[in-house]
Amino acid sequence: MKNLMLALSGGVDSSVALTLLKNEYNIIGATMKLYDGAEAACDEARSVAERFGISHHVFDLKEQFKQKVIESFVNSYISGETPNPCVVCNKHIKFGAFLDCAESLGCDYFATGHYARVEFDKASGRFLLKKALSPKDQSYVLYGLSQEQLSRIIFPLGDLKGDKKQVRELAREHGLNADKPDSQDICFIPDGDYAGYIERFIGKSFQSGDIIDKNGKLLGRHNGIINYTIGQRKGLGLAAPEPLYVTGKNAKTGTVTAGGSSELFSSRLTARELNWIAFPELKETLRLSARTRYSGQEQPCTVSPTGENCVHVAFDSPQRALTPGQSVVFYDEDVVIGGGTIQLTIDN
């Protein structure tokens, strides 16, 4: 049997992935140590490995994680964007530095508990990333993977047609902890206080500033732009005849823009830092569907190349709270065509 390194987190998904692969590969379990305080997860992963009689390795990737993920996250927030660190982590750490660890262990393949599929397309000669058959599809956060990475990756949960309940039932059948809750939010900020984390990381507080409307009229004051994101309603402290939402942020002027619900909708955006999976580069305008948030629904759109590593996206209907820094991922039915980072939203 071929050697395979499996990313073990101690959670339900990676543990079930182990049960699905144990008869096909010589499995070596491995866990990433990304930040201080992750010892409990390493211990849980080790216990799963012992339960199945496989070896287990812990790789300290804290410095790489800090440089590639945390610093990128902090810099993006400071610039007025709302980043998705999971996308960056998958590209550079989990399927980058961690994948290199698989090679150091003599493993031909690398598996994780993600809900997605990889298939080789003979016609194009490329590896394709596809949606999972399960409703719990995670292809959105994997669009940044390269052909070399995809050629070595296995997602055993991608072919399961049931929901998370089915995975928990499989865990119970194998005597595993099936009731462990899913991980939530950003792993290195478990309390969800992004602003507090950023201020501690850079060693300074952010100044208060003006909250204005789209015409520049003063509405009130905010307590630092990193405390706000597009679409936010709570915490504005504004008295108005209609609910007000954050509709924009400007890091240069230190202002937050607020407006009514209708001002949250845009039909167009530009995206940068693109990665194409189905082909090497976008050379012509295509009709696709796009998802602009992990939990969002795909929406029909037209995608056009506008320059080096940049595209213009026009949606068939206005979309709510398109947010710079978030990812826009393009699909053709169940195939991930590619994706990029939202740079600018454009009003109707």
Stockholm file with secondary structure:
# STOCKHOLM 1.0

chainA/1-348         MKNLMLALSGGVDSSVALTLLKNEYNIIGATMKLYDGAEAACDEARSVAERFGISHHVFDLKEQFKQKVIESFVNSYISGETPNPCVVCNKHIKFGAFLDCAESLGCDYFATGHYARVEFDKASGRFLLKKALSPKDQSYVLYGLSQEQLSRIIFPLGDLKGDKKQVRELAREHGLNADKPDSQDICFIPDGDYAGYIERFIGKSFQSGDIIDKNGKLLGRHNGIINYTIGQRKGLGLAAPEPLYVTGKNAKTGTVTAGGSSELFSSRLTARELNWIAFPELKETLRLSARTRYSGQEQPCTVSPTGENCVHVAFDSPQRALTPGQSVVFYDEDVVIGGGTIQLTIDN
#=GR chainA/1-348 SS CCEEEEECCSSHHHHHHHHHHTTTSEEEEEEEECSTTCHHHHHHHHHHHHHHTCCEEEEECHHHHIIIIIHHHHHHHHTTCCCCHHHHHIIIIIIIIHHHHHHHTTCSEEECCCSEEEEEETTTTEEEEEECSSSCCCGGGGTTCCHHHHTTEECGGGGCCSCHHHHHHHHHHTTCCCCCCCCCSCTTCTTCCHHHHHHHHHTCCCCCEEEECTTCCEEEEESCGGGCCTTCCTTCCCCCSSCCEEEEEETTTTEEEEECGGGGEEEEEEEEEEEESSSSSCCSCEEEEEESSTTSCCEEEEEEEEETTEEEEEEEEEEECCCTTSEEEEEETTEEEEEEEEEEEECC
#=GC SS_cons         CCEEEEECCSSHHHHHHHHHHTTTSEEEEEEEECSTTCHHHHHHHHHHHHHHTCCEEEEECHHHHIIIIIHHHHHHHHTTCCCCHHHHHIIIIIIIIHHHHHHHTTCSEEECCCSEEEEEETTTTEEEEEECSSSCCCGGGGTTCCHHHHTTEECGGGGCCSCHHHHHHHHHHTTCCCCCCCCCSCTTCTTCCHHHHHHHHHTCCCCCEEEECTTCCEEEEESCGGGCCTTCCTTCCCCCSSCCEEEEEETTTTEEEEECGGGGEEEEEEEEEEEESSSSSCCSCEEEEEESSTTSCCEEEEEEEEETTEEEEEEEEEEECCCTTSEEEEEETTEEEEEEEEEEEECC
//
